[in-house]
Amino acid sequence: MTANYDRQDRFYQRAKAEGYRSRAVYKLEEILKKLPKLKRGSRVVELGAWPGGWLQLLAEAVGPEGRVVGVDLEPILGLDETVKTLELDLSESETIDAIATALDGPADMVFSDAAPKLTGIKDVDRASEEELYDAALAVAEQMLKPNGCLVVKGFPGPEADRMRKILRERFGHVSEFRPEAKRKTSKEFYWIAKPKPR
């Protein structure tokens, strides 16, 4: 742990005071300002959803008439009825079918906040990162509405260069955003991919 890492920074304190499960909810709050307004009744998917802070905010945005599906290897319990959680591996082929069943309709937005569990073995870590990018793309291609948006967490490197190229080929507008609420020591960023204008 570096000296600059503050587990209980202002975003942590704010999340605790406002009843959110993690400080990461404020990254999503910033990201949502870059997207078309998420309407009541919308359907959304979040990949890499544990501990559930993003799911809380998304459920608030879509309201009780909407649907939020969260997927993670870790169990996520005790959320609003609007939220359906799936304890699944994103790399497994049956995961997409399970998400589609839980979502019960096309997605307005797909979010991936997934990050690989690092081993310190460069090739293994890069393969895991690429696998997560591919999983996010596969879910988006299967489930997004034609005018839907995709948000994916990225990290600098050759896998990100490949992902950036694919996103630019498949979406009309792709930008990269580094939320203020991210940890100061993190190199993460988010791709925000919007549909091609009609």
N, C-alpha and C positions, 0 to 999 in steps of 0.2 A: 504493500500500500504506500502510495507516495504522500509526502507531507502536504500536498495541495488537495488531497481528497478529503472532503468534508461530508461525512455521512449524514450529518444533521444540518445541512445548509438551509437557506431561507425557503427553498422549494419543498424540502422535506418538512419543515415546520408548518408551512402553509397547507400541505396535503394532510398532515395530521389534524390540523385545526378544522379543515373543511370536510373531513371524513372520507378522503380518498385513500386507496390502498397503497399508492406509491407516488413519489414526486414526479414520475414520468408522465403523469396525467397533464402536466403543464406543457410538455413538449407537444402532445397531441392538441392541446388548446391552441398553440401557435400554428400548428400545421393546418388545422381546420379553417383558420383565417385565410389560408392560401387556396382553399378549395371552394367549389360552388357550395352554397348553403345546404347542409344536410337537413332534409325536410322531415317533418313528423311522418311516421309510417314507412320510412325508408328501411331497406335491408342492407346490413353491412357485415363484413367478415373481418376478424382480426386474427392473424397468425402470430404465434409466440406471445400469447395473451397473459400468461402468469405475471404478476399476482392478481391482475384484474382491474387496475386503475383505469386503463383505456376503456375497458368494457363498461365501467361505471359511467364515464363521460359520454360514450357513444349511446348508451341506453337513455341517458337524459336527453340527448339530441333527437333521437328517433321517437321517443315517447312510447307509451304502452301499446300503441297500435303498430309499432315497428318491430323489427327482429334483428338481434345482434347475435352472431355466432363467434365464439372464441375457441381457439385451438391451441393446445400446449401439451407437452409431455407430463407436466405437473398438474395435479387436480386443482380446479378453481371452484370453490364452493361459496354459497351464501350470497349470491347476487340476485338482482331483480328478475322477475319472471320473464321479462323481455329478452333476457340473455340465456342462450343455450351454450353450454360449454362441452367440449369434446376433448377427452384425454387421449390424444393420438400423436403418432409420429408423422411429421409433414412429408417425409420421404416415402411413406407407404402408399401404394397405389389405391387402396380402398379409402384413403382419407378424403379424397375429393368427393366420392359418392356420399360419404357420411356428412360432409359439410353441406352438400346440395340438399340432402334430406332434411337436415336441421334448419336450413335457411328457407326452404319451401318457396322458392322463387328466385329470380335473378337479383344480383347484388347491385346496389347503387355505388358502393365503394368497397374496395378491398384494402386492408391495411396489413402490413407485416412489420412488426417490431422485433422479429426473431433475430437472435444472434447465436453463433455457434459457441459451444462450450470448448474453450481453447485447451489444447493438450500441450502446446509448446512445440509440437512437431509440425513444421511449416506446411508440408504437403498435405497432411491430414487436416489441418485447420483450414487450408485453402479449399480443399474438397468439400468440407462441411459448409463453408460459406457459400460456395457455388450451388450446393444442394438446396440451401435455403432460398437463394435467389430463384432457382428453377421452380421450386415449389410455389413461390408467390406468383410467378408468371403463369404456371399451370392453373392455379385457382382463378386468377384473373381471366384467363382465356376461356375457361369453362363457365364462369359464373357472372362476369360483369355484364351489365347492360351495355348496349352500343355507345351510350353517352356516359358510361361509368368512369370512375377515377381509381387509380392504383397508387398507393403510398408504400414505399419499401425502405427499410433501414439499410444503409450501405456503409462499407468501410473502404478506405483507399487500398488499391492493389490491382493486380491484373484481372481478378474476378470481377471487380467493380467496373473495369474498363469494358469487359465483355458485356456485362449487364447493361451498362449505359448505352452501348451500341444497339442492343436488342430493343431496349425501351424506345429509343429514338426511331427505330424502324416501325414499331407497332403502335405508337401513340403520336398524336399530333403535336403535343407540347410537353416537353420534359424539362423540369428544373431541379436544382439541388438546393436543399435548405438545411441550415444548421440552427436548430432552435436555441434560443438563449438559455432555456431550462436544461439543456444537456449538461452532463458533468464536465467541468472545465478540462479534465484530463482526457476526455474521450475524443477520439477522432471520427466518431460516427456522424453521418449526415443522412438525409432522407431524400429519395427521389420522389417527386410529385409528378405523376404522369396523367395527363388529361387527354380526352379523345380528340381526334382530328376534327376540325370544324366542318360542318356540313354546308 
